[in-house]
Amino acid sequence: MCCGIVLGIVISVLAQHGLQLRFPTIRPEMTGGWILKAIVIALVGAILGALYPAFKAAQKDPIDALAYE
């Protein structure tokens, strides 16, 4: 999960640099606040994405779940 966050930030920095080279009048800014918000959104999304299937699996009977193996 952390590797994905770091990779996303690195790609964003590279895209920012590419935009500045291609369009010198456009100045995209990435502040520390922006990076922090991106990290929080990624973590919350990952946690919610993991909790929903886990909650659904916890509601099922283990015997029924293993019967389809």
mmCIF file of the N, C-alpha and C atoms, coordinates in Angstrom:
data_MODEL
# 
_entry.id   MODEL 
# 
loop_
_atom_site.group_PDB 
_atom_site.id 
_atom_site.type_symbol 
_atom_site.label_atom_id 
_atom_site.label_alt_id 
_atom_site.label_comp_id 
_atom_site.label_asym_id 
_atom_site.label_entity_id 
_atom_site.label_seq_id 
_atom_site.pdbx_PDB_ins_code 
_atom_site.Cartn_x 
_atom_site.Cartn_y 
_atom_site.Cartn_z 
_atom_site.occupancy 
_atom_site.B_iso_or_equiv 
_atom_site.pdbx_formal_charge 
_atom_site.auth_seq_id 
_atom_site.auth_comp_id 
_atom_site.auth_asym_id 
_atom_site.auth_atom_id 
_atom_site.pdbx_PDB_model_num 
ATOM 1   N N  . MET A 1 1  ? 0.835   -1.181  0.000   1.00 0.00 ? 1  MET A N  1 
ATOM 2   C CA . MET A 1 1  ? 0.000   0.000   0.000   1.00 0.00 ? 1  MET A CA 1 
ATOM 3   C C  . MET A 1 1  ? 0.882   1.247   0.000   1.00 0.00 ? 1  MET A C  1 
ATOM 4   N N  . CYS A 1 2  ? 1.906   1.257   0.830   1.00 0.00 ? 2  CYS A N  1 
ATOM 5   C CA . CYS A 1 2  ? 2.776   2.436   0.902   1.00 0.00 ? 2  CYS A CA 1 
ATOM 6   C C  . CYS A 1 2  ? 3.541   2.633   -0.394  1.00 0.00 ? 2  CYS A C  1 
ATOM 7   N N  . CYS A 1 3  ? 3.901   1.536   -1.053  1.00 0.00 ? 3  CYS A N  1 
ATOM 8   C CA . CYS A 1 3  ? 4.617   1.653   -2.326  1.00 0.00 ? 3  CYS A CA 1 
ATOM 9   C C  . CYS A 1 3  ? 3.726   2.319   -3.378  1.00 0.00 ? 3  CYS A C  1 
ATOM 10  N N  . GLY A 1 4  ? 2.455   2.008   -3.357  1.00 0.00 ? 4  GLY A N  1 
ATOM 11  C CA . GLY A 1 4  ? 1.528   2.623   -4.297  1.00 0.00 ? 4  GLY A CA 1 
ATOM 12  C C  . GLY A 1 4  ? 1.375   4.117   -4.056  1.00 0.00 ? 4  GLY A C  1 
ATOM 13  N N  . ILE A 1 5  ? 1.351   4.509   -2.802  1.00 0.00 ? 5  ILE A N  1 
ATOM 14  C CA . ILE A 1 5  ? 1.249   5.931   -2.461  1.00 0.00 ? 5  ILE A CA 1 
ATOM 15  C C  . ILE A 1 5  ? 2.495   6.664   -2.923  1.00 0.00 ? 5  ILE A C  1 
ATOM 16  N N  . VAL A 1 6  ? 3.658   6.100   -2.629  1.00 0.00 ? 6  VAL A N  1 
ATOM 17  C CA . VAL A 1 6  ? 4.918   6.740   -3.030  1.00 0.00 ? 6  VAL A CA 1 
ATOM 18  C C  . VAL A 1 6  ? 5.012   6.808   -4.547  1.00 0.00 ? 6  VAL A C  1 
ATOM 19  N N  . LEU A 1 7  ? 4.641   5.724   -5.219  1.00 0.00 ? 7  LEU A N  1 
ATOM 20  C CA . LEU A 1 7  ? 4.683   5.706   -6.679  1.00 0.00 ? 7  LEU A CA 1 
ATOM 21  C C  . LEU A 1 7  ? 3.734   6.749   -7.275  1.00 0.00 ? 7  LEU A C  1 
ATOM 22  N N  . GLY A 1 8  ? 2.561   6.894   -6.701  1.00 0.00 ? 8  GLY A N  1 
ATOM 23  C CA . GLY A 1 8  ? 1.611   7.894   -7.176  1.00 0.00 ? 8  GLY A CA 1 
ATOM 24  C C  . GLY A 1 8  ? 2.141   9.307   -7.017  1.00 0.00 ? 8  GLY A C  1 
ATOM 25  N N  . ILE A 1 9  ? 2.793   9.579   -5.908  1.00 0.00 ? 9  ILE A N  1 
ATOM 26  C CA . ILE A 1 9  ? 3.354   10.917  -5.683  1.00 0.00 ? 9  ILE A CA 1 
ATOM 27  C C  . ILE A 1 9  ? 4.515   11.169  -6.646  1.00 0.00 ? 9  ILE A C  1 
ATOM 28  N N  . VAL A 1 10 ? 5.352   10.161  -6.859  1.00 0.00 ? 10 VAL A N  1 
ATOM 29  C CA . VAL A 1 10 ? 6.475   10.319  -7.798  1.00 0.00 ? 10 VAL A CA 1 
ATOM 30  C C  . VAL A 1 10 ? 5.962   10.574  -9.211  1.00 0.00 ? 10 VAL A C  1 
ATOM 31  N N  . ILE A 1 11 ? 4.953   9.830   -9.635  1.00 0.00 ? 11 ILE A N  1 
ATOM 32  C CA . ILE A 1 11 ? 4.386   10.047  -10.970 1.00 0.00 ? 11 ILE A CA 1 
ATOM 33  C C  . ILE A 1 11 ? 3.775   11.438  -11.066 1.00 0.00 ? 11 ILE A C  1 
ATOM 34  N N  . SER A 1 12 ? 3.135   11.903  -10.011 1.00 0.00 ? 12 SER A N  1 
ATOM 35  C CA . SER A 1 12 ? 2.562   13.251  -10.008 1.00 0.00 ? 12 SER A CA 1 
ATOM 36  C C  . SER A 1 12 ? 3.643   14.322  -10.128 1.00 0.00 ? 12 SER A C  1 
ATOM 37  N N  . VAL A 1 13 ? 4.757   14.123  -9.435  1.00 0.00 ? 13 VAL A N  1 
ATOM 38  C CA . VAL A 1 13 ? 5.863   15.083  -9.513  1.00 0.00 ? 13 VAL A CA 1 
ATOM 39  C C  . VAL A 1 13 ? 6.447   15.091  -10.922 1.00 0.00 ? 13 VAL A C  1 
ATOM 40  N N  . LEU A 1 14 ? 6.604   13.910  -11.511 1.00 0.00 ? 14 LEU A N  1 
ATOM 41  C CA . LEU A 1 14 ? 7.117   13.836  -12.877 1.00 0.00 ? 14 LEU A CA 1 
ATOM 42  C C  . LEU A 1 14 ? 6.149   14.477  -13.869 1.00 0.00 ? 14 LEU A C  1 
ATOM 43  N N  . ALA A 1 15 ? 4.856   14.271  -13.679 1.00 0.00 ? 15 ALA A N  1 
ATOM 44  C CA . ALA A 1 15 ? 3.858   14.896  -14.552 1.00 0.00 ? 15 ALA A CA 1 
ATOM 45  C C  . ALA A 1 15 ? 3.887   16.412  -14.395 1.00 0.00 ? 15 ALA A C  1 
ATOM 46  N N  . GLN A 1 16 ? 4.058   16.878  -13.180 1.00 0.00 ? 16 GLN A N  1 
ATOM 47  C CA . GLN A 1 16 ? 4.158   18.322  -12.936 1.00 0.00 ? 16 GLN A CA 1 
ATOM 48  C C  . GLN A 1 16 ? 5.361   18.893  -13.673 1.00 0.00 ? 16 GLN A C  1 
ATOM 49  N N  . HIS A 1 17 ? 6.481   18.216  -13.581 1.00 0.00 ? 17 HIS A N  1 
ATOM 50  C CA . HIS A 1 17 ? 7.694   18.675  -14.257 1.00 0.00 ? 17 HIS A CA 1 
ATOM 51  C C  . HIS A 1 17 ? 7.500   18.670  -15.778 1.00 0.00 ? 17 HIS A C  1 
ATOM 52  N N  . GLY A 1 18 ? 6.869   17.615  -16.298 1.00 0.00 ? 18 GLY A N  1 
ATOM 53  C CA . GLY A 1 18 ? 6.594   17.529  -17.729 1.00 0.00 ? 18 GLY A CA 1 
ATOM 54  C C  . GLY A 1 18 ? 5.679   18.646  -18.207 1.00 0.00 ? 18 GLY A C  1 
ATOM 55  N N  . LEU A 1 19 ? 4.659   18.957  -17.414 1.00 0.00 ? 19 LEU A N  1 
ATOM 56  C CA . LEU A 1 19 ? 3.755   20.059  -17.775 1.00 0.00 ? 19 LEU A CA 1 
ATOM 57  C C  . LEU A 1 19 ? 4.484   21.391  -17.775 1.00 0.00 ? 19 LEU A C  1 
ATOM 58  N N  . GLN A 1 20 ? 5.365   21.596  -16.824 1.00 0.00 ? 20 GLN A N  1 
ATOM 59  C CA . GLN A 1 20 ? 6.112   22.851  -16.769 1.00 0.00 ? 20 GLN A CA 1 
ATOM 60  C C  . GLN A 1 20 ? 7.057   22.981  -17.959 1.00 0.00 ? 20 GLN A C  1 
ATOM 61  N N  . LEU A 1 21 ? 7.619   21.865  -18.422 1.00 0.00 ? 21 LEU A N  1 
ATOM 62  C CA . LEU A 1 21 ? 8.495   21.918  -19.592 1.00 0.00 ? 21 LEU A CA 1 
ATOM 63  C C  . LEU A 1 21 ? 7.706   22.165  -20.873 1.00 0.00 ? 21 LEU A C  1 
ATOM 64  N N  . ARG A 1 22 ? 6.552   21.536  -20.998 1.00 0.00 ? 22 ARG A N  1 
ATOM 65  C CA . ARG A 1 22 ? 5.736   21.650  -22.229 1.00 0.00 ? 22 ARG A CA 1 
ATOM 66  C C  . ARG A 1 22 ? 4.985   22.973  -22.282 1.00 0.00 ? 22 ARG A C  1 
ATOM 67  N N  . PHE A 1 23 ? 4.460   23.411  -21.157 1.00 0.00 ? 23 PHE A N  1 
ATOM 68  C CA . PHE A 1 23 ? 3.683   24.650  -21.075 1.00 0.00 ? 23 PHE A CA 1 
ATOM 69  C C  . PHE A 1 23 ? 4.301   25.546  -20.003 1.00 0.00 ? 23 PHE A C  1 
ATOM 70  N N  . PRO A 1 24 ? 5.284   26.360  -20.363 1.00 0.00 ? 24 PRO A N  1 
ATOM 71  C CA . PRO A 1 24 ? 5.994   27.152  -19.345 1.00 0.00 ? 24 PRO A CA 1 
ATOM 72  C C  . PRO A 1 24 ? 5.120   28.182  -18.619 1.00 0.00 ? 24 PRO A C  1 
ATOM 73  N N  . THR A 1 25 ? 4.009   28.573  -19.225 1.00 0.00 ? 25 THR A N  1 
ATOM 74  C CA . THR A 1 25 ? 3.156   29.575  -18.567 1.00 0.00 ? 25 THR A CA 1 
ATOM 75  C C  . THR A 1 25 ? 2.244   28.959  -17.510 1.00 0.00 ? 25 THR A C  1 
ATOM 76  N N  . ILE A 1 26 ? 2.067   27.644  -17.568 1.00 0.00 ? 26 ILE A N  1 
ATOM 77  C CA . ILE A 1 26 ? 1.234   26.958  -16.571 1.00 0.00 ? 26 ILE A CA 1 
ATOM 78  C C  . ILE A 1 26 ? 2.138   26.512  -15.435 1.00 0.00 ? 26 ILE A C  1 
ATOM 79  N N  . ARG A 1 27 ? 1.764   26.836  -14.229 1.00 0.00 ? 27 ARG A N  1 
ATOM 80  C CA . ARG A 1 27 ? 2.568   26.484  -13.060 1.00 0.00 ? 27 ARG A CA 1 
ATOM 81  C C  . ARG A 1 27 ? 1.753   25.623  -12.095 1.00 0.00 ? 27 ARG A C  1 
ATOM 82  N N  . PRO A 1 28 ? 1.686   24.305  -12.320 1.00 0.00 ? 28 PRO A N  1 
ATOM 83  C CA . PRO A 1 28 ? 0.997   23.459  -11.337 1.00 0.00 ? 28 PRO A CA 1 
ATOM 84  C C  . PRO A 1 28 ? 1.806   23.399  -10.051 1.00 0.00 ? 28 PRO A C  1 
ATOM 85  N N  . GLU A 1 29 ? 1.128   23.497  -8.936  1.00 0.00 ? 29 GLU A N  1 
ATOM 86  C CA . GLU A 1 29 ? 1.812   23.489  -7.643  1.00 0.00 ? 29 GLU A CA 1 
ATOM 87  C C  . GLU A 1 29 ? 1.396   22.267  -6.838  1.00 0.00 ? 29 GLU A C  1 
ATOM 88  N N  . MET A 1 30 ? 2.378   21.629  -6.253  1.00 0.00 ? 30 MET A N  1 
ATOM 89  C CA . MET A 1 30 ? 2.107   20.540  -5.330  1.00 0.00 ? 30 MET A CA 1 
ATOM 90  C C  . MET A 1 30 ? 2.723   20.914  -3.993  1.00 0.00 ? 30 MET A C  1 
ATOM 91  N N  . THR A 1 31 ? 1.883   21.240  -3.081  1.00 0.00 ? 31 THR A N  1 
ATOM 92  C CA . THR A 1 31 ? 2.346   21.643  -1.755  1.00 0.00 ? 31 THR A CA 1 
ATOM 93  C C  . THR A 1 31 ? 2.351   20.432  -0.817  1.00 0.00 ? 31 THR A C  1 
ATOM 94  N N  . GLY A 1 32 ? 2.903   20.627  0.345   1.00 0.00 ? 32 GLY A N  1 
ATOM 95  C CA . GLY A 1 32 ? 2.889   19.566  1.346   1.00 0.00 ? 32 GLY A CA 1 
ATOM 96  C C  . GLY A 1 32 ? 1.475   19.194  1.752   1.00 0.00 ? 32 GLY A C  1 
ATOM 97  N N  . GLY A 1 33 ? 0.584   20.187  1.770   1.00 0.00 ? 33 GLY A N  1 
ATOM 98  C CA . GLY A 1 33 ? -0.819  19.916  2.095   1.00 0.00 ? 33 GLY A CA 1 
ATOM 99  C C  . GLY A 1 33 ? -1.478  19.025  1.055   1.00 0.00 ? 33 GLY A C  1 
ATOM 100 N N  . TRP A 1 34 ? -1.124  19.257  -0.218  1.00 0.00 ? 34 TRP A N  1 
ATOM 101 C CA . TRP A 1 34 ? -1.677  18.442  -1.298  1.00 0.00 ? 34 TRP A CA 1 
ATOM 102 C C  . TRP A 1 34 ? -1.217  16.996  -1.142  1.00 0.00 ? 34 TRP A C  1 
ATOM 103 N N  . ILE A 1 35 ? 0.056   16.817  -0.849  1.00 0.00 ? 35 ILE A N  1 
ATOM 104 C CA . ILE A 1 35 ? 0.601   15.464  -0.692  1.00 0.00 ? 35 ILE A CA 1 
ATOM 105 C C  . ILE A 1 35 ? -0.040  14.775  0.515   1.00 0.00 ? 35 ILE A C  1 
ATOM 106 N N  . LEU A 1 36 ? -0.225  15.503  1.597   1.00 0.00 ? 36 LEU A N  1 
ATOM 107 C CA . LEU A 1 36 ? -0.865  14.926  2.783   1.00 0.00 ? 36 LEU A CA 1 
ATOM 108 C C  . LEU A 1 36 ? -2.305  14.511  2.483   1.00 0.00 ? 36 LEU A C  1 
ATOM 109 N N  . LYS A 1 37 ? -3.038  15.354  1.775   1.00 0.00 ? 37 LYS A N  1 
ATOM 110 C CA . LYS A 1 37 ? -4.421  15.004  1.412   1.00 0.00 ? 37 LYS A CA 1 
ATOM 111 C C  . LYS A 1 37 ? -4.454  13.769  0.519   1.00 0.00 ? 37 LYS A C  1 
ATOM 112 N N  . ALA A 1 38 ? -3.513  13.669  -0.418  1.00 0.00 ? 38 ALA A N  1 
ATOM 113 C CA . ALA A 1 38 ? -3.456  12.503  -1.303  1.00 0.00 ? 38 ALA A CA 1 
ATOM 114 C C  . ALA A 1 38 ? -3.172  11.231  -0.506  1.00 0.00 ? 38 ALA A C  1 
ATOM 115 N N  . ILE A 1 39 ? -2.294  11.321  0.475   1.00 0.00 ? 39 ILE A N  1 
ATOM 116 C CA . ILE A 1 39 ? -1.977  10.160  1.308   1.00 0.00 ? 39 ILE A CA 1 
ATOM 117 C C  . ILE A 1 39 ? -3.191  9.733   2.126   1.00 0.00 ? 39 ILE A C  1 
ATOM 118 N N  . VAL A 1 40 ? -3.888  10.698  2.711   1.00 0.00 ? 40 VAL A N  1 
ATOM 119 C CA . VAL A 1 40 ? -5.079  10.379  3.516   1.00 0.00 ? 40 VAL A CA 1 
ATOM 120 C C  . VAL A 1 40 ? -6.160  9.749   2.648   1.00 0.00 ? 40 VAL A C  1 
ATOM 121 N N  . ILE A 1 41 ? -6.393  10.303  1.454   1.00 0.00 ? 41 ILE A N  1 
ATOM 122 C CA . ILE A 1 41 ? -7.415  9.741   0.558   1.00 0.00 ? 41 ILE A CA 1 
ATOM 123 C C  . ILE A 1 41 ? -7.040  8.317   0.165   1.00 0.00 ? 41 ILE A C  1 
ATOM 124 N N  . ALA A 1 42 ? -5.771  8.069   -0.133  1.00 0.00 ? 42 ALA A N  1 
ATOM 125 C CA . ALA A 1 42 ? -5.328  6.726   -0.515  1.00 0.00 ? 42 ALA A CA 1 
ATOM 126 C C  . ALA A 1 42 ? -5.493  5.741   0.639   1.00 0.00 ? 42 ALA A C  1 
ATOM 127 N N  . LEU A 1 43 ? -5.132  6.158   1.834   1.00 0.00 ? 43 LEU A N  1 
ATOM 128 C CA . LEU A 1 43 ? -5.254  5.259   2.989   1.00 0.00 ? 43 LEU A CA 1 
ATOM 129 C C  . LEU A 1 43 ? -6.711  4.956   3.320   1.00 0.00 ? 43 LEU A C  1 
ATOM 130 N N  . VAL A 1 44 ? -7.554  5.977   3.300   1.00 0.00 ? 44 VAL A N  1 
ATOM 131 C CA . VAL A 1 44 ? -8.980  5.757   3.591   1.00 0.00 ? 44 VAL A CA 1 
ATOM 132 C C  . VAL A 1 44 ? -9.598  4.852   2.530   1.00 0.00 ? 44 VAL A C  1 
ATOM 133 N N  . GLY A 1 45 ? -9.258  5.080   1.270   1.00 0.00 ? 45 GLY A N  1 
ATOM 134 C CA . GLY A 1 45 ? -9.779  4.224   0.205   1.00 0.00 ? 45 GLY A CA 1 
ATOM 135 C C  . GLY A 1 45 ? -9.327  2.784   0.346   1.00 0.00 ? 45 GLY A C  1 
ATOM 136 N N  . ALA A 1 46 ? -8.067  2.585   0.714   1.00 0.00 ? 46 ALA A N  1 
ATOM 137 C CA . ALA A 1 46 ? -7.552  1.233   0.891   1.00 0.00 ? 46 ALA A CA 1 
ATOM 138 C C  . ALA A 1 46 ? -8.213  0.537   2.077   1.00 0.00 ? 46 ALA A C  1 
ATOM 139 N N  . ILE A 1 47 ? -8.405  1.270   3.156   1.00 0.00 ? 47 ILE A N  1 
ATOM 140 C CA . ILE A 1 47 ? -9.038  0.677   4.345   1.00 0.00 ? 47 ILE A CA 1 
ATOM 141 C C  . ILE A 1 47 ? -10.489 0.309   4.051   1.00 0.00 ? 47 ILE A C  1 
ATOM 142 N N  . LEU A 1 48 ? -11.222 1.216   3.416   1.00 0.00 ? 48 LEU A N  1 
ATOM 143 C CA . LEU A 1 48 ? -12.617 0.914   3.086   1.00 0.00 ? 48 LEU A CA 1 
ATOM 144 C C  . LEU A 1 48 ? -12.708 -0.214  2.069   1.00 0.00 ? 48 LEU A C  1 
ATOM 145 N N  . GLY A 1 49 ? -11.791 -0.232  1.118   1.00 0.00 ? 49 GLY A N  1 
ATOM 146 C CA . GLY A 1 49 ? -11.782 -1.298  0.124   1.00 0.00 ? 49 GLY A CA 1 
ATOM 147 C C  . GLY A 1 49 ? -11.465 -2.654  0.718   1.00 0.00 ? 49 GLY A C  1 
ATOM 148 N N  . ALA A 1 50 ? -10.753 -2.693  1.823   1.00 0.00 ? 50 ALA A N  1 
ATOM 149 C CA . ALA A 1 50 ? -10.432 -3.958  2.480   1.00 0.00 ? 50 ALA A CA 1 
ATOM 150 C C  . ALA A 1 50 ? -11.502 -4.361  3.495   1.00 0.00 ? 50 ALA A C  1 
ATOM 151 N N  . LEU A 1 51 ? -12.122 -3.385  4.140   1.00 0.00 ? 51 LEU A N  1 
ATOM 152 C CA . LEU A 1 51 ? -13.102 -3.704  5.185   1.00 0.00 ? 51 LEU A CA 1 
ATOM 153 C C  . LEU A 1 51 ? -14.416 -4.251  4.633   1.00 0.00 ? 51 LEU A C  1 
ATOM 154 N N  . TYR A 1 52 ? -14.868 -3.732  3.506   1.00 0.00 ? 52 TYR A N  1 
ATOM 155 C CA . TYR A 1 52 ? -16.161 -4.170  2.970   1.00 0.00 ? 52 TYR A CA 1 
ATOM 156 C C  . TYR A 1 52 ? -16.156 -5.668  2.636   1.00 0.00 ? 52 TYR A C  1 
ATOM 157 N N  . PRO A 1 53 ? -15.180 -6.168  1.857   1.00 0.00 ? 53 PRO A N  1 
ATOM 158 C CA . PRO A 1 53 ? -15.181 -7.619  1.604   1.00 0.00 ? 53 PRO A CA 1 
ATOM 159 C C  . PRO A 1 53 ? -14.977 -8.444  2.873   1.00 0.00 ? 53 PRO A C  1 
ATOM 160 N N  . ALA A 1 54 ? -14.181 -7.936  3.805   1.00 0.00 ? 54 ALA A N  1 
ATOM 161 C CA . ALA A 1 54 ? -13.971 -8.663  5.050   1.00 0.00 ? 54 ALA A CA 1 
ATOM 162 C C  . ALA A 1 54 ? -15.264 -8.741  5.852   1.00 0.00 ? 54 ALA A C  1 
ATOM 163 N N  . PHE A 1 55 ? -16.019 -7.663  5.878   1.00 0.00 ? 55 PHE A N  1 
ATOM 164 C CA . PHE A 1 55 ? -17.302 -7.659  6.581   1.00 0.00 ? 55 PHE A CA 1 
ATOM 165 C C  . PHE A 1 55 ? -18.269 -8.636  5.936   1.00 0.00 ? 55 PHE A C  1 
ATOM 166 N N  . LYS A 1 56 ? -18.312 -8.648  4.610   1.00 0.00 ? 56 LYS A N  1 
ATOM 167 C CA . LYS A 1 56 ? -19.212 -9.568  3.906   1.00 0.00 ? 56 LYS A CA 1 
ATOM 168 C C  . LYS A 1 56 ? -18.793 -11.023 4.155   1.00 0.00 ? 56 LYS A C  1 
ATOM 169 N N  . ALA A 1 57 ? -17.490 -11.280 4.171   1.00 0.00 ? 57 ALA A N  1 
ATOM 170 C CA . ALA A 1 57 ? -17.015 -12.638 4.416   1.00 0.00 ? 57 ALA A CA 1 
ATOM 171 C C  . ALA A 1 57 ? -17.320 -13.080 5.841   1.00 0.00 ? 57 ALA A C  1 
ATOM 172 N N  . ALA A 1 58 ? -17.278 -12.158 6.776   1.00 0.00 ? 58 ALA A N  1 
ATOM 173 C CA . ALA A 1 58 ? -17.563 -12.501 8.164   1.00 0.00 ? 58 ALA A CA 1 
ATOM 174 C C  . ALA A 1 58 ? -19.035 -12.867 8.367   1.00 0.00 ? 58 ALA A C  1 
ATOM 175 N N  . GLN A 1 59 ? -19.900 -12.402 7.492   1.00 0.00 ? 59 GLN A N  1 
ATOM 176 C CA . GLN A 1 59 ? -21.327 -12.706 7.599   1.00 0.00 ? 59 GLN A CA 1 
ATOM 177 C C  . GLN A 1 59 ? -21.669 -14.105 7.077   1.00 0.00 ? 59 GLN A C  1 
ATOM 178 N N  . LYS A 1 60 ? -20.788 -14.691 6.301   1.00 0.00 ? 60 LYS A N  1 
ATOM 179 C CA . LYS A 1 60 ? -21.072 -15.986 5.685   1.00 0.00 ? 60 LYS A CA 1 
ATOM 180 C C  . LYS A 1 60 ? -20.710 -17.128 6.630   1.00 0.00 ? 60 LYS A C  1 
ATOM 181 N N  . ASP A 1 61 ? -21.378 -18.250 6.442   1.00 0.00 ? 61 ASP A N  1 
ATOM 182 C CA . ASP A 1 61 ? -21.095 -19.455 7.211   1.00 0.00 ? 61 ASP A CA 1 
ATOM 183 C C  . ASP A 1 61 ? -19.853 -20.125 6.618   1.00 0.00 ? 61 ASP A C  1 
ATOM 184 N N  . PRO A 1 62 ? -18.851 -20.439 7.427   1.00 0.00 ? 62 PRO A N  1 
ATOM 185 C CA . PRO A 1 62 ? -17.615 -21.046 6.891   1.00 0.00 ? 62 PRO A CA 1 
ATOM 186 C C  . PRO A 1 62 ? -17.859 -22.366 6.168   1.00 0.00 ? 62 PRO A C  1 
ATOM 187 N N  . ILE A 1 63 ? -18.789 -23.147 6.635   1.00 0.00 ? 63 ILE A N  1 
ATOM 188 C CA . ILE A 1 63 ? -19.068 -24.453 6.018   1.00 0.00 ? 63 ILE A CA 1 
ATOM 189 C C  . ILE A 1 63 ? -19.616 -24.245 4.605   1.00 0.00 ? 63 ILE A C  1 
ATOM 190 N N  . ASP A 1 64 ? -20.536 -23.297 4.445   1.00 0.00 ? 64 ASP A N  1 
ATOM 191 C CA . ASP A 1 64 ? -21.075 -23.010 3.117   1.00 0.00 ? 64 ASP A CA 1 
ATOM 192 C C  . ASP A 1 64 ? -20.016 -22.455 2.192   1.00 0.00 ? 64 ASP A C  1 
ATOM 193 N N  . ALA A 1 65 ? -19.132 -21.617 2.714   1.00 0.00 ? 65 ALA A N  1 
ATOM 194 C CA . ALA A 1 65 ? -18.087 -21.021 1.883   1.00 0.00 ? 65 ALA A CA 1 
ATOM 195 C C  . ALA A 1 65 ? -17.109 -22.098 1.408   1.00 0.00 ? 65 ALA A C  1 
ATOM 196 N N  . LEU A 1 66 ? -16.779 -23.035 2.281   1.00 0.00 ? 66 LEU A N  1 
ATOM 197 C CA . LEU A 1 66 ? -15.831 -24.092 1.907   1.00 0.00 ? 66 LEU A CA 1 
ATOM 198 C C  . LEU A 1 66 ? -16.461 -25.163 1.029   1.00 0.00 ? 66 LEU A C  1 
ATOM 199 N N  . ALA A 1 67 ? -17.775 -25.239 1.001   1.00 0.00 ? 67 ALA A N  1 
ATOM 200 C CA . ALA A 1 67 ? -18.458 -26.242 0.193   1.00 0.00 ? 67 ALA A CA 1 
ATOM 201 C C  . ALA A 1 67 ? -18.251 -25.979 -1.306  1.00 0.00 ? 67 ALA A C  1 
ATOM 202 N N  . TYR A 1 68 ? -17.942 -24.768 -1.686  1.00 0.00 ? 68 TYR A N  1 
ATOM 203 C CA . TYR A 1 68 ? -17.771 -24.424 -3.108  1.00 0.00 ? 68 TYR A CA 1 
ATOM 204 C C  . TYR A 1 68 ? -16.324 -24.561 -3.558  1.00 0.00 ? 68 TYR A C  1 
ATOM 205 N N  . GLU A 1 69 ? -15.423 -24.952 -2.681  1.00 0.00 ? 69 GLU A N  1 
ATOM 206 C CA . GLU A 1 69 ? -13.998 -25.096 -3.031  1.00 0.00 ? 69 GLU A CA 1 
ATOM 207 C C  . GLU A 1 69 ? -13.792 -26.309 -3.894  1.00 0.00 ? 69 GLU A C  1 
# 
